[in-house]
């Protein structure tokens, strides 16, 4: 970035500081943080590279990633973004997501760990999806919650889910699809008429997890959901499994943002455990 570039603070820095840099007609999006944040920026850059390689969505190009004794930084190309708002844009986004999910790996997970927001995300590869989701998604969040003092029913039901999770997958054998991993409306947009995604938590897993999170926080045009099902139909049992997948995100919010998410997490864990016992 040229020394003459101007800096303007912008949204997008709930974890890091974020800026728009401009030099004439050229613009960049910059995230900065303490030097120790470099590992998170490197993780984000690797995830963006995987998504860009899939060539399904518009993905910001990584221009620089590094640190010095004062700060770490990630420099991306600046994209002019707007929320997907119309039915046509919802359909476009759904078709791009179905295309992304068609990119499959040999195992569930990823060659390296990464982050979902500010939280570490384990990705040790496994051949069985129920084992991966239990050990690399639910269990770490439950252990973190326990360390923060969230015990009682949450841990009782959570431990049962981790042990018996395969019961949700008697008739469902998902492929290891390339996932965005943190697909809520804040990480999705339109850019020059094409769907765009960013801020990923990439790994290979059940494609239903992306759909479930998109439902959890909402905001996508209503046409998005049926258009995805038309492009890439979902297996029976999704309406049950989506609560399992969203428990991971609710636990993560509990651990990041506090007790306001405790009752929701307890209700979800209790409901899921009851379904396994029935």
N, C-alpha and C positions, 0 to 999 in steps of 0.2 A: 504494500500500500504506500503510495507516495507520501512524503512528509507534508505536502501541501494539502492533503485531504482534510476535509472538515468532519467532525464527529458530532452526532446527534443521538442522545439517548432515546431508545425505542422500547416498545413492549416486546416480550419474548424472553425476558430475563428473570423469571420467577425463581430460578436457581442461581443463575449467573447474571452479571451485568451485560446488557445488550445494546449495541450501537449500530447506527447507519452511518457509514463513511462514504463521502462523495468527493470526487475530484473531477470536475467538469461533468461529462456525461457518464462517467463510470461510477458505479455504486457497489458497496460491499456490505454484508451483514457480519458483525463481529460479536463474539461472545468472549468475555474475559472473566477471570476468577483468580484465586490464589494459585501459586505454582503447583500445589498438590492436586488441583483439579485437572491436570493434564490427562490423567488416565481416563477421566470421563469424556473429555474432548476427543481423545484418540478412539475411544469406543464409539462415540457418535459418528466420527469420520468413517470408521470401518463399516458401520451400519448403513450410512448413506451410500457408500461405494457399492455395497451389495444390492441395494435397491436400485441404484442407477444402472448397474450391470444388467438387471432384469429388464430394463427398458419398457416398463409398463406405465409409470407415472413420471411426471416432471419432478425431478429431485435436485435440490441445490448442489452445485459443484463445490467440492472442498478445495479451497485455494491455499490455505496455510493452516498448520496446526503445530503448536510448540509452546515453549515456556522459557522464561529466564528467572533470575533471582527474585523478581518482583511479581510477576503474573504469568498465568497460562492464557492461551488464546486459541480460538478457532475462527477462521475467516472463511465465509461462504459467499458465493455469488448472491447478489441481492435479487430477489424475485418480487414482482408486484403481485400481491395475493388478494383474493377476495373469497369469502365463504361460499361453499357450494350451496346454492339457495333454490334454484329452480328444479322442476322435475327432470328436465333434460340433463342438468348437471348431476343430479343424483344418479341417473341411469349411467352416465359416462363414468362416474366414480365407481359404481358397482362393477361395471365391465372391466375396468382397469384392475380393481381388486381381485376379481375372479381370475384374471390373467396372471397377476402376481402369484396367487395361490397355486397356479398350475406349475410353478417352478418348484420342483421337489428335490429333496436330498435323500441320502441313503439312511440317515439316522435322525432322531429327534435331538435338538440342541444346537450347538455351534462350537466351532473350534476354540473359541475363547469366551470368557465371561464378559458381561457388559453391565449396563445400568438401565433401570426403568425409572425415569426421573432422577432423583438423587439416590435411589436405592440400588445396592448391588444386586445383580441378577445372575444366578448360577446357570451355566449352560452345558455342564458335562454331558457328553452325548450318550444316548441310550437307544437300544433297538425297540423298546416297548414304551409306547406313549403313556399308559397309566403309571408306570414306574417313574418315568421322567417327570410327569406333572406332580406326582406325590413328593418325590425327593428333591426336585430342583425348583419347584414353585411353591407348593403349600407349606412343606416342612420348614424351609428357611424363614418364611414370614411368621409362622407359628412360633418358632424358636425366638425370633426377634421380639414378637409380642410378649412372650413369657418373660424375657429379660427386662421388658418395660413394665412388668407388673400386671399384664392382662392375662389372668389365669382363669380358674373356675370353669364354667360351661364352655367357653370358647376353646380351651385346651382339651377338655374331655371329648367334645364332639370333633374337634380338629384331629386329635390322635386317631379316633375311629375312622375318619375319612382317609387319612394317610394310609392306614393299615388295609382298609377294605376298598380302596378306590377302584380297583379293577372291576368291581360290581357294576359300575356305570358303563362298562365297555364290552359287555358280553356279546353284543351284536353290532358294535361299531369299531371298525379298524381304520382309523384315519391314516392318510399319507402324511409324510413329513413335508408340509408346505412351507415355503418361504413366507414369513409373517412380518408385518410392520412391528407388532408386539405391543404398541402403546397407542392403539388407533382410537382416539377420541377426536371430536370435532376441532379441538385446538391444534391438532397436528395434521390437519387436512385442509386443503384450499383449492381454489381454481387459479391457474396462472396462464394468462393469454389463451383462454379457451380450453386448457388441458388440465385434468386433475393433477394435483401436486400433493406430496407427502414429505414429512420432515420429522425431526426429533424422534428417531426410531429406537426401539428396543428389540432389534432384529434377532430372530432365531428360526429354526425349522420346527414346526409343531402342527397341531390340529388347526386347520384354517378357521374352524368355528370360534376359536378364541378371539380372533380379530372381529368377527361379526358380533360376538357377545359383548365386547367392550364398546363397540359402536352403539349398541342398544343401551348399555348401562348409563352412559352419560348423554345420549341423544344428540340432537342438533343436526343430523343429516336429513336431507329432504326425504319425505315419506316414500318417494319412488325408489330410493336407493335399495331398500330391503327386498321388495319383490323382484327388482331387476337383477340383484345378485343371485337370488334363488333360480331365476330363469336361466342365467348364464352358467351357474354352477350349483345345481340342486343340493340341498342339505339332507342328510340321512335322518331317519326317524330317531326321535329322542333328543333332538337339539334343544327343545324347550326346557328339558330337564338339565342337560349338560351345560347350558349357558350360565346357569346359576353357580355351578361348580367353577367354571372358568372365571366368572366375575368375583367369586370369593377371593381369589388371588389379588385382584385390584383393590377390593374393599379392605383386605388385611394390609395391603401396602399403604393405603390412605390412613388407616388406623395408626400404623407405625410412624408415618411421616407427620401426620397432622393432629393426632391425639384422640381422646376419648369420645369425641363426637361421632366416631364411626364404630364404636364398640357394640352398641345394640344391634346395628345392622349386621355386623360380622357374626355376632352370636346367633341371630335369627337365621341367617343363611346357613351357617354350619349346622345348627340344630335341624333345619328342614332337610338338608342333604343327608345327614346321618339317619334321620327317620326314614327317608326313602330307601336307603341301603338296608335298613333293618326290616322293611316291610316285605 
